[in-house]
């Protein structure tokens, strides 16, 4: 996964934890929709592995 994609996902997680869902979607959507099939698979796995980053739960 590109660093810019990972950064966007991390930023979206941070915004979500701060109850800024619209901004989180705006940060993540462009990289998600631009991803090819390989990066999409990496994004999907990253989201599974980091679900707690979005909820703030441990």
Helices and strands as residue ranges (DSSP letters): H 3-17, H 21-34, H 37-49, H 51-55
